[in-house]
Amino acid sequence: MKGVWEIQAEGVADSEPLLGSILRLAVADSRGAVNYDAATLLGVRYVINLGGRSLDDVLNESDVTYLNVRVTDKEDAILPLKPCLDFVREAIAQCEAEKAMPYGAAPCTLLVNCRGAHSRSLSIAAASIMTFSNHHRTLSEALDLIVSCRGLENINSGFRAQLIEFEKCQQQGGGQGDEVRPISSKERGRENKKKKRKNKHKI
């Protein structure tokens, strides 16, 4: 499917909230975001659009719910973890409710898109997997799974630092997304100076 990659994992129980039969996950670039055939085939019902105004509500289907978020792919940008994770949580709840109905429900998919599907969308996909998957709880595990399906990842260093901080918060019982902030340029400069001093001592 051009511009769309479904994130699939082996050995996932149907009852698992994300990646199982309740809510599936896919990522897309700007081409995939407007790929109506792929959206229909995958059963896309929820979309997190990180790709800008031109992709707002672009599928234009009554049964597709959008979360349009503005974030640039820059090291000092703040990942919108909390609104995105709240959106995923609500999508899972709705899909679970529909699946429990007597007539059941068709599989539904959450699509996360940005321009290139290599940084912003993969960051949010990783945080979602870490939060709602029972088998890929660490950042390393989530990214390994994404790369195995997408073929690459090029998450910028600022987003990666925020995901590492998010992982630490999860391990401490948090991980709602609102406690994570980007590292400022001053902090990054101090860290670089510390590394340089350490390297000098080693020499």
C-alpha positions in Angstrom: 0.0 0.0 0.0 1.7 3.2 -1.2 2.7 5.4 1.7 1.0 3.3 4.4 2.7 0.8 6.7 0.7 -1.4 9.1 2.5 -2.1 12.4 2.0 -5.8 13.0 3.5 -8.0 15.7 3.6 -11.7 16.0 2.1 -13.5 18.9 -0.2 -10.7 20.0 -3.5 -11.8 21.6 -6.7 -10.6 20.1 -7.6 -9.1 23.5 -4.6 -6.8 23.5 -5.8 -3.1 23.3 -3.4 -2.1 20.6 -2.0 -4.2 17.8 -4.6 -7.0 18.5 -8.1 -7.2 17.1 -9.5 -4.3 19.1 -7.5 -1.4 17.5 -4.8 -1.9 14.8 -2.1 0.6 14.1 -0.6 2.0 10.9 1.6 4.9 10.0 1.6 7.0 6.8 3.4 9.7 4.9 1.6 12.5 3.0 0.8 10.1 0.1 -0.6 7.5 2.4 -2.7 10.1 4.3 -4.8 10.5 1.2 -4.8 6.9 0.1 -8.5 6.2 0.2 -8.1 2.6 -1.0 -5.6 1.7 1.8 -7.8 3.5 4.4 -10.8 1.4 3.3 -8.8 -1.8 3.2 -7.3 -1.3 6.6 -10.6 -0.1 8.1 -9.2 3.3 9.2 -11.5 4.8 11.7 -9.2 7.1 13.7 -6.4 9.4 12.4 -3.8 11.4 14.2 -2.6 13.9 11.7 0.8 15.5 12.4 1.4 16.5 8.8 -0.1 20.0 8.7 -3.3 21.8 7.7 -3.3 20.4 4.1 -4.0 17.0 5.6 -6.7 18.0 8.1 -9.7 15.7 7.8 -8.5 14.8 4.4 -10.3 11.4 4.1 -13.6 13.3 4.6 -15.5 10.2 5.8 -18.3 10.5 8.4 -17.0 7.4 10.3 -13.4 8.6 10.5 -12.5 10.6 13.6 -9.5 13.0 13.3 -7.1 14.6 15.8 -5.2 17.3 13.9 -2.1 18.4 15.8 0.4 21.0 14.9 4.0 20.0 15.6 7.2 20.7 13.6 9.9 18.1 13.1 12.5 20.1 15.0 14.7 19.1 17.9 13.2 21.8 20.2 9.6 21.0 19.4 7.3 19.5 22.0 5.9 16.1 21.2 2.1 16.2 21.7 2.1 13.0 23.8 -0.8 13.7 26.1 -3.5 14.7 23.5 -2.4 11.9 21.2 -2.4 9.2 24.0 -5.8 10.5 25.2 -7.1 10.1 21.7 -5.8 6.6 21.4 -7.2 5.7 24.7 -10.7 6.9 23.7 -10.4 5.1 20.3 -9.6 1.8 22.1 -12.6 2.3 24.5 -15.0 2.9 21.6 -13.7 -0.1 19.7 -14.0 -2.3 22.7 -17.6 -1.1 23.3 -18.5 -1.9 19.6 -16.8 -5.3 19.8 -18.9 -6.2 22.8 -22.1 -5.5 21.0 -24.1 -8.6 19.9 -23.4 -8.0 16.2 -19.8 -7.4 16.8 -17.7 -4.9 14.9 -15.4 -4.8 11.9 -11.7 -4.4 12.7 -10.7 -0.7 13.1 -7.4 0.9 12.6 -5.6 4.0 14.0 -3.6 5.8 11.3 -0.8 8.2 12.4 0.5 10.3 9.6 3.1 13.1 9.0 4.9 14.3 5.9 7.6 11.6 5.6 6.5 8.9 8.2 10.0 8.8 9.7 10.0 11.1 12.8 6.8 12.7 14.1 4.4 9.9 13.3 6.8 7.2 14.4 7.4 9.0 17.7 3.7 9.0 18.5 3.3 5.4 17.3 6.2 4.3 19.6 4.6 6.1 22.6 1.3 4.5 21.8 2.8 1.0 21.6 4.7 1.6 24.8 1.5 2.6 26.6 -1.1 0.3 25.2 0.7 -2.9 24.1 1.4 -5.7 26.6 4.4 -7.0 24.8 6.4 -4.0 23.6 6.7 -1.9 26.7 10.2 -0.4 26.2 11.2 2.3 23.7 13.7 -0.1 22.2 11.1 -2.8 21.7 8.6 -0.4 20.2 11.1 1.1 17.7 12.4 -2.4 16.7 8.8 -3.3 15.9 8.2 -0.1 14.0 11.4 -0.5 11.9 10.5 -4.1 11.1 7.3 -2.9 9.5 8.2 0.6 8.3 11.7 -0.3 7.2 13.3 2.8 8.8 13.1 5.4 11.5 14.7 8.8 11.6 13.3 10.3 14.8 15.1 13.6 15.6 17.2 13.8 18.7 14.8 16.1 20.6 11.9 13.7 20.1 14.1 10.7 21.0 15.1 12.4 24.2 11.5 13.1 25.1 10.6 9.4 24.4 13.4 8.3 26.7 12.1 10.6 29.4 8.6 9.2 28.7 9.9 5.7 29.2 11.5 6.7 32.5 8.1 8.2 33.7 6.3 5.0 32.7 8.7 2.9 34.7 8.1 5.1 37.7 4.3 4.7 37.4 3.6 7.8 35.3 3.7 8.1 31.6 0.7 10.2 30.8 2.7 12.4 28.4 2.2 15.7 30.2 5.3 15.4 32.3 7.7 15.3 29.3 9.4 18.4 27.9 12.1 18.9 25.3 15.7 19.5 26.3 16.5 23.2 25.8 19.5 24.3 23.7 21.2 25.5 26.9 20.7 22.1 28.5 22.0 20.4 25.4 25.0 22.6 25.4 25.8 21.8 29.0 25.5 18.0 28.2 27.8 18.4 25.3 30.4 20.2 27.4 30.2 17.4 30.1 30.8 14.8 27.4 33.8 16.7 26.0 35.3 17.0 29.5 34.8 13.3 30.1 36.5 12.5 26.7 39.5 14.7 27.6 39.9 12.9 30.9 39.9 9.5 29.1 42.6 10.7 26.7 
